[in-house]
Amino acid sequence: MTSFNEFGLAEPILRALAEEKYVTPTPIQAQTIPLVLEKRDVIGIAQTGTGKTAAFALPILNHLFSNRRRPERRAARVLILSPTRELSGQIADSFRAYGRHIRPLDIALAIGGVPINRQIRSLARGVEVLVATPGRLIDLVNQRAVTLNQLEVLVLDEADRMLDMGFIHDIKRIIAMLPKERQTLFFSATMPQEITRLADQMLRDPARVAAPRIPAARLYRDGALTGILNPKVALFELALFPQFVDPARGSVLAQTLVLGVTQLVIVLAFDAACMLAAARVRRVFEGRTRWMLWSRRALAGVFAALALRLALDARK
């Protein structure tokens, strides 16, 4: 597929894509969208920054537009589970952007760190799309603020990160609450053994798609999330993949140093906050020890990346 017009998406969605300046689908979008439109379960191997949110959001919106009905009270037609509040917010924003011309379209965001009562109120009349982190969703289920027995589509995004963050048992609890007759879309950057077992339990005869891996340095160059959230990976890949460097930002060495210093500033700011918190509860020494430990780790990452780059230059 070389154009979004070839997928057969509804006109309101195509209009929103034109306003967003979307022209050519990414590889993961070209593979995934037709399968989801055919109601297939899908396993997608894709990083953040490859366009996978649109890969599942567009066909889901098309389904909602083609099958207009009001959700029942405290129910959701579509559930997207993601590991962090930041990613959940981005997914919800994408659904609102792509579905801006579909009315009505109720989208709810259920994440921790914000008052739960507001989220309970937003779910009271039912929603088409619920984007949630696993822990907050279970809290809402326990308070009977949401039911999952009317679900039509489930999306599990960044499953490997959920495993790393200890959400695997929460996910299994949520899966047990869902109707067996549903469409399931499963996305992960990697497929460790436990994630593979989880996918086998969740999906029925899934189609498998994969996006070409993009080095973190390129995602950093393009401003995608992976290069920012994984600066240590990007440090080494800036050194190993100089073809992804933006000449406007300077040399490879300079960009590596900038990224390393950025990481150091973020870590130092975080550790300074930890130290202040420790001091308030009379644990100043613990806070200083943590500050020194993380500072040394951050500096080690910077110097290791620089040393690697200089070594590569010396071999040329």
N, C-alpha and C positions, 0 to 999 in steps of 0.2 A: 504494500500500500504506500503510495507516495503523497496522498492527500487525505485529510480528515473527511472530505466530502464522499470518499469512496466507501466509508464504513456503513452508510445508511443511517446515520444518527439523525435525531429529530431536529427540525429547523431551529427551535430556540437554543439548542445546544451549539449548533454550528454558528449561529449568530454570536453567541458568547465567545466561542473560540476565535472568531474573526476579530472581535474586539480585544481579545488577549494577544493578538498577533500570532496565533498558532497556525502554521502552514503545513509543515511536514511532520508526520509522526516519528517519534524515536523508535529504535528497534523493539524495545519492550512493548511500546504502545501498538505497533504494527502487528506484533504476534498475539498480544493479549486481548485487545478489544474485540476482534471477530469471535474468539472463543467464548468470551463472557456474553456476548450478544446471543450466542447459540445455547446459553444456559449450561455450559460446561463448568465443572469444577476445574480450578487451575492452580498449579504450583509454579510460582515465578521466582527465579533466582535473579535478583537485581539489587544493586546498591541504591542508597539515597543519591539523588542527583541524576538518575537515568530517565526520569519521567514516569515512574511507576504509579504515582498518585493519580495522574490523569488516565493511566492505563486501566485502572479499575473504576475511577469516579465517572468517567464518561459513559460507559455502558450501563452502569448502575442508574445514573440519571435518566438514561434513555428508557430503561425498564420502568422507572417510576412514572415517567411522562406517558408511556404507552399503556400503563395499567393504573389509571387514576382511581384511587379510593382513599378515604380517610382512614388512618390507623385507629385502632381501638384505644380507649383511655389507658394511659400508662404503658403503652406498647410502642415498639419500634419496628419498622419494616426492614431496615438495613442497620447492621451493627458493624462498625469498624473499630477494632482493638489495636492500639498502638502502645509502645512502651513508655513514652514520656508525655508530659503535658505540652511541651513545646511542639513535638511532632503532631500531637492530636489537634492542637490549635491550627497548625498549618493545613492539615487535612480538611478540617471544617471550613477554613477559609477557601480552600480550593473548591469544595462542593458549592459554596455560596457563589463563587465567581463563575463556575461553569453552569450553574443552575439559576443564574440571576433572572433569566426570562421565563422560568417555570414558576407559575403561581397557582395555588399556594405550594410552598416547599418549606416544611419545618425541619430545621437542623438543630440538634442539641449537642452540647459539648459537656462531657462528664469527666472532670479531672480533679485531682487532689490539689490542695493548697488554696482553694477558694471556698466560700460558704456553700455548704451542700443544700441549704434550703432553697436557694435560687435555682439550683439544678432540679430539685424536686418539683418546683412550680413549672419549670419549662417542660417537664415530662408529663404533667398531669393530663393534658388533652391528647397525648400521643404524638409521635413524631415520625416523619419518613426516614430520617437518617440520624443515628446516634453514634457519635465518635467518642470513645471512652478509653481510659486506662483501666487495666483489670481490677486494681484495688478499689477504685472509686465505684466501678460498676457493681462489684459485689456489695459494697456498702449500700448502694441504692436498692439492690435486690433485697437485701436483708431488712431494709426499711419499707419494703413493698411499694417503692416509688416507681418501679419499672418491672414489667414482665417481659419475658423473652420467648413465650410460646407462640407468638405470631410472626416470628422472624422469617424473612424470605431470603435474605442474602447476608452472609457473614464474611468479613474481610479480616484476616490476621496479618498485620503489617509488621515487618522487622521481627520475625519470630525468633531469630537467633539472639537478638538483643534482649528480648523478653526472657529467654533462657538464662542469659548472663546476669540479668537483674533479679532472678529468682521468682519470676511470675509463672513458671510452668504449672504449678499446682493450682493457682488461681484460674489459669486458662482451662485446665481440665474440669474444674468445678463449673465454669461458665458453659463449656461445651455440653456438659450433662444436662443443662437447663434448656437447651435449644431443641426445636423440632427436628426430626430426622430428615424430613423433606425440606431441604433448603439448598441453596447454591453456596459453595464455599470457595473463597479465593485466598490463597496462602502465599505470602511473600517473605523471602528471607535472602540475605546477602550470602549466607553460607548454609550448608545442610549437615550439621553434626548429627551423630547417630540418634540422639534423643529427639531432635527436631524431626528427623525422618520418621521415627516411630509415631510422633504426634500427628504428622501429616497423614500417615497411613490410617490412623484412627478417625481422622476428621473428614477425609475426602473420598469421593466415590469415582473411580475410574478417571483420575484427573489428567488433564492435558498438561504437559510440562513445557515451559518457555524459559529462556534465559537471555539476559542482556549482556553484551560484551562488557568485560570488566574495564572500568575507567580508573586509571591511577589517581590517587588522592591529590597529587600535584595538579592534575588537570581540573579536578573539581574545585580546588583552591583557586585556580586561575579564573574559573567561570563563576566563582562566588557561591558554589553549591555547598550544602551543609556538611558533607562528609569531610571536606578538607579543613573546615573550621573546627569540627567536633573531634577530629582525630589528628591533632597537629603533629604528634610524633611520627605517625605514618607519613604525613605529607612532608615532613622534614627530610626523611630519607628518600622519598620518591621525587622530591624536587632535585635531589642530587643524582638520582638514577635515571630520571626521565627529563633531561633538559629540553627536549622538544616541546614540552607542555608549558614552558615558561613564556610569560607575556613580556616581550622585549620592552614594552612601555614601563614596566615596573623595575627594570634594571637587570643586572646579571643574575645568574643562578645563585652565585655565592651571596649576593646582596639579598635576594628574595628568601633564601634559606635562613639567613641571619634575622631578617625582619620577622619571619614566621616564628623562629625560635624565641626572639625577644617578646613577641606577642604572647606566646605561651607562658613565658616566664612572668610577665606582668599579670596575666590572669591568675596564675597559681599563687603568686605572692599576695595578690589582693584577697584571694580566698583564704589563704593561711593567716593573713593579718586579721581577718574577721574571726577565724577560729581562735586566734590568740586573745583577742579582746573578749570573746565569749568565755574562754577559759579563765581569764583574769577575774571576770565577774563572779565566778563561782570558786575563786581561790585556787585555781589550778594554773597559775602563770607558768610554772616550769613545764608542764605538759604541753601548753600552747607553744612555748618557745622551741621545745624539742621538735614538735610537728612542723613548725615553720622552717627550722634548719633542715629537716629531712627532705621536705618537698622542694625547698630551694635548691638543694644539692642535686636532686633528681632532675629538676628542670634545667639547671646549668649543664648537667651531664648530657642531656638530650641535645642541647644546642651545640656543644663542643664535639659530640660524636658525629653529628650531621656535617659540621664543617670539616672535620677530619676526613670523613668519607669522601666529601667532594674534592678536597685537596688531593687525596690519594688517587681518585679517578683522573684528575687533571694531570697528575704526575705520570700516569701510565700512557698518556696520549703521545 
